[in-house]
Amino acid sequence: MGLSGFTGVHTALSAFLILHSTKMKSELVVDVQEKEISIALLEDSRLVSLQKENRNQAYAVGDIYLAKVKKIMPGLNAAFVDVGYEKDAFLHYLDLGQQFSTYQEYLNECFADTKKVPQISKIKKLPDIQKTGTIQNLLKPGDKLLVQIAKEPISSKGPRLTTELSFTGRFMVLMPFSEKIMISQKIKSTEEKIRLRQLIGSIKPKGFGVIVRTSAENKRVAELNNEMRTLLKCWDDTIAKMQRSTPPSLIYEEDSRAVSLIRDIFSPTFENIYVNEAETFTQIQNYVNLIAPDNNDIVKLYTKDIPIFDHFGITRQIKSSFGKTVSFKSGAYIIVEHTEACHVIDVNSGNRSKASFDQESNALEVNLRAADEIARQLRLRDMGGIIVIDFIDMNSQENRQKLFDHMKELMINDRARHNILPLSKFGLMQITRQRVRPALDVATEEECPSCFGKGQVQPSLLFTDKLEEKLDYLVNTLEVKKFTMYVHPYVEAYIKKGMFSLYGKWRRRFGRGMKLMADQSLAYLQYRVLDSDKREIDLKEESDTNSSHSKNQVRVNRDNKD
């Protein structure tokens, strides 16, 4: 490599070292809607993680069910189990856990006398089951089991189960029927590991194992003991509920989706947590006050009318980050393709200017920048399974090693288990990443809200006339006086333009209780209306009929929501 090439590589690497050595500003933004909750993690205002959960979602990872064995499959060494899902769940022999015999004996005692909860410490510990055993020797159709969701339903597959139950807290994971104490590998101090092992050993009851999480480092005895008592109560409540239930039944789930989502990603380094709903704000504030009382003031209630994701620039980042083509600095871009077998990512230099770099150093810089974006995309989309990345070819083995080391460094903070292989001779990097939930796929292409995909669009020139009809129906028929209508930013600008704007005319006609706001997540001819209590009014269906029955039915529906 020539002197200019070396200088170029050195400059590129120096820029990356400066970028990654700077402390990042981390913030969480929580968007609570009627049916869904979304949590965005921002680092220096850049979206690095997005999680979406249905507020009424069942069969989420960690939920515990009382289930019944439906069918034994000796060829798979597994059982199909009824947990109430449309497809039977899958339980493999290796997911029974080594303490399955003790677990099974305990359940038999629970079902034999449903009036008292037996203590694990008084149950005789039976020998561990063999790793090479067969499931038909342990289970038969009709057996009742207490199972936990290990993987959510993905595609056409039902949930995957385990009978190795666990209850996750902020500082530890409690595991019934085990005696092991395991310390997070991310805790590096030998003295701290010894302290935590001795401490947990002194407070945990017999018959329970504990995984000590990284967040327990340097925590006081009182904090750890309080969480231990909380998790033990969760266990007792779970068993008591199981004894009163018949399969299939949901026995245990997190109290709040927001808290359960935040628990695993929360860090004391967060500068702000913004929430746009009062009840969820209180839940998160109470949780933060419990685990990090000094940081309680970072939780803030967002009350502005502008959608919270629009205010923090998240909607725009979602639109630009979840398409097939994702651009990054200097004109380079990646193409992301999803197949049934794997995810494929192609790196392209695009029309970026090579400046003073030669071809080799130019390829290295583009690949390093692409690695940054790819590591972000894996977390952002929660991509799992096999990921194959086609980087720009580099001849230098030293540069190929630098790219491999850089990708490993970027993936250190990825909570999902993963394995990265060095570049092959074809310039391909292979990554396997833990698949727990379906990959997050956000549609960035917009469907026409007028024709609903039929290929015929109503005249856009008449759109404001249509909105005026909706407002008239809303105010004079449904008698809703205070509401906010959200439209595309371009439409909002058009309606409010000029001294004698259309917006001013509408407010004089329909009252000052009407507000018009921009929402970047909407398509050009799309709109939505929220009443003063932030409940959405579905005008698309209601305005199709002008009968009194429609008006009364709408009122009944709104009353039922109360």
Secondary structure, DSSP 8 states (H G I E B T S, - for coil): --HHHHHHHHHHHHHHHHHHHS---EEEEEEE-SSEEEEEEEETTEEEEEEEEETT--S-TT-EEEEEEEEEETTTTEEEEESSSSS-EEEEGGGS-TTHHHHHHHHHHHHH-TTS---GGGS-------TT--GGGT--TT-EEEEEEEE--BTTB--EEESS--EE-SSEEEEET---EEE-TT---HHHHHHHHHHHHHHS-TTEEEEE-GGGTT--HHHHHHHHHHHHHHHHHHHHHHHT--SSEEEE--S-HHHHHHHHH--TT--EEEESSHHHHHHHHHHHHHH-GGGGGGEEE---SS-HHHHTTHHHHHHHHSSSEEE-GGG-EEEEEE-SSEEEEEEE-TT---TT--HHHHHHHHHHHHHHHHHHHHHHHT--EEEEEE------HHHHHHHHHHHHHHGGG--S-EEE----TTSEEEEEE---S-------S---TTTTTSS----GGGHHHHHHHHHHIIIIIS---SEEEEE-HHHHHHHH-STT-HHHHHHHHH-TTEEEEE-TTS-TT-EEEEETTS-EE-HHHHTT--SHHHHHHHHHHHHHH-
